[in-house]
Amino acid sequence: MNVLIVDDEPLARERLSRLLGELEGYTVMEPSATNGEEALALIESLKPDVVLLDIGMPGLDGLQVAARLCEREAPPAVVFCTGDDEYGSQAFKDSTLSHVDKPIQAQALRDALRRAEKPNRAQLAALTRPAGDTGGGPRSHISARTRKGIELIPLPQVIYFIADHKYVTLRHEAGEVLLDEPLKALEDEFGERFVRIHRNALVARERIERLQRTPLGHFQLYLKGLDGDALTVSRRHVAGVRKMMQSLH
């Protein structure tokens, strides 16, 4: 079987290549991929049987690459590579997806390759369970159903959540998606990363730039990644936002 290695760390790629070289019946494809975009291009051109896919990569991470593969007619089988300190390790143990923990051992890799299968959207969605589910800790990705299928948005890329009637708009670095999750459940799950600035809005703490009062006495919050747009802070939340901002400095 032809195997494509996808990992942003050179030492990890070398180790995987060496381990695969010791296993009978597997051929390492060249070149390896160093990020998600490269992975998708190489999968398209090389048509590997199996992809060893690192979860934690800058740009498109492993889960996002897998979600894109689900949209293809004939995706390769996938083995996810998870680090102990990353989200995913426990979630993968509870899932049916083939995975192997870093540092990767030869026997574990052999077993994972035998179990490798094509990922499907239901499996990926199960890894990003809805807010309010009590299993495990907070998610590292939010899953949204769009015209593309399932989109997975890494939590650090989320700028804000705004509730509007039945749905919540999630604004992220590359656009917006709609979620069918209550704002309160999102606040309960991600309260350490997000702060409420209005009864219908949560913003990422690390995105906050400045709080500004308008001539009419309203308060506007400016966030990194919004290109100068601002969100309104309700009067009842101004004191809490100010206090939180002081703790950031």
Residue pairs with C-beta under 8 A, 6 or more apart in sequence:
1 25
1 26
1 27
1 49
1 50
1 113
2 26
2 27
2 29
2 46
2 47
2 48
2 49
2 50
3 20
3 26
3 27
3 28
3 29
3 48
3 49
3 50
3 51
3 52
3 113
4 29
4 32
4 33
4 39
4 42
4 43
4 46
4 48
4 50
4 51
4 52
4 76
5 13
5 16
5 17
5 20
5 28
5 29
5 32
5 33
5 52
6 32
6 33
6 34
6 36
6 38
6 39
6 51
6 52
6 53
6 54
6 57
6 62
6 65
7 13
7 16
7 32
7 33
7 34
7 52
7 54
7 57
7 81
8 34
8 35
8 54
8 57
8 58
9 54
12 54
12 81
12 102
13 32
13 34
15 103
15 104
16 28
16 52
16 81
16 104
16 109
17 28
17 32
19 104
19 106
19 109
20 26
20 28
20 109
21 28
22 106
23 106
23 109
23 110
23 113
26 50
26 113
29 42
29 46
29 48
31 42
33 39
33 41
33 42
35 57
35 58
35 59
35 60
36 57
36 59
36 60
36 61
36 62
36 64
36 65
37 59
37 60
39 51
39 53
39 60
39 65
40 60
40 65
40 68
40 69
42 48
43 51
43 69
43 75
43 76
47 76
48 76
49 76
49 77
50 76
50 77
50 78
50 79
50 113
50 116
51 69
51 76
51 77
51 78
51 79
52 79
52 81
53 62
53 65
53 66
53 78
53 79
53 80
53 81
54 62
54 80
54 81
55 61
55 62
55 63
55 80
55 81
55 82
55 83
55 86
55 87
55 88
56 62
56 82
56 83
56 86
56 88
60 68
61 154
62 80
62 81
63 88
63 124
63 127
63 128
63 141
63 152
64 141
64 152
64 154
66 78
66 80
66 119
66 124
67 121
67 124
67 149
67 150
67 151
67 152
69 75
69 76
69 78
69 118
69 119
70 119
70 120
70 121
70 124
70 149
70 150
71 148
71 149
75 118
75 119
76 118
77 98
77 116
77 117
77 118
78 97
78 98
78 116
78 117
78 118
78 119
79 98
79 99
79 100
79 109
79 112
79 113
79 115
79 116
80 88
80 92
80 97
80 98
80 99
80 100
81 99
81 100
81 101
81 102
81 104
82 88
82 89
82 92
82 99
82 100
82 101
82 102
83 89
83 101
83 102
84 101
84 102
86 140
87 137
87 139
87 140
87 141
88 99
88 127
88 140
89 101
90 136
91 127
91 136
92 99
92 127
93 99
94 135
94 136
95 123
95 126
95 127
96 123
97 119
97 123
97 127
98 112
98 113
98 115
98 116
98 117
99 112
100 108
100 109
100 112
101 108
121 149
121 150
124 143
124 150
124 152
125 143
125 150
127 141
128 139
128 141
128 142
128 143
128 152
129 135
129 136
129 139
130 181
130 185
131 181
131 182
131 185
131 186
131 188
131 189
132 181
132 182
132 185
132 188
132 189
138 155
138 189
138 190
138 192
138 193
139 155
139 189
140 154
140 155
141 152
141 153
141 154
141 155
142 152
142 153
142 155
142 158
142 170
142 179
143 150
143 151
143 152
143 153
144 150
144 151
144 153
144 170
144 177
144 178
144 179
145 151
146 177
151 177
153 170
153 172
153 177
155 190
155 193
156 206
157 172
157 173
157 174
158 170
158 171
158 172
158 194
158 204
159 171
159 172
159 173
159 203
159 204
159 207
159 223
159 224
159 225
159 226
160 170
160 171
160 194
160 201
160 202
160 203
160 204
160 207
160 223
160 231
161 168
161 169
161 170
161 171
161 179
161 183
161 186
161 194
161 201
161 202
162 168
162 169
162 171
162 200
162 201
162 202
162 231
163 169
163 182
163 183
163 200
163 201
164 200
166 180
167 178
167 179
167 180
168 178
168 179
168 180
168 181
168 182
168 183
168 186
169 176
169 177
169 178
169 179
170 176
170 177
170 178
170 179
171 226
173 225
179 186
183 200
183 202
186 194
186 202
187 194
187 196
187 202
190 202
193 204
193 205
193 206
194 202
194 203
194 204
194 205
195 202
195 203
195 205
195 208
195 240
195 241
195 244
196 202
196 237
196 240
197 203
197 221
197 231
197 232
197 233
197 234
197 237
197 241
198 231
198 232
198 233
198 234
198 237
199 234
201 231
203 221
203 223
203 231
204 223
205 244
205 248
207 223
207 224
207 225
208 221
208 222
208 223
208 224
208 241
208 245
208 248
209 222
209 223
209 224
210 221
210 222
211 219
211 220
211 221
211 222
211 233
211 238
211 241
211 242
211 245
212 219
212 220
212 221
212 222
212 230
213 219
213 220
214 220
218 232
219 232
219 233
219 235
219 238
219 241
220 230
220 231
220 232
220 233
221 230
221 231
221 232
221 233
221 241
222 228
222 230
223 229
223 230
223 231
233 241
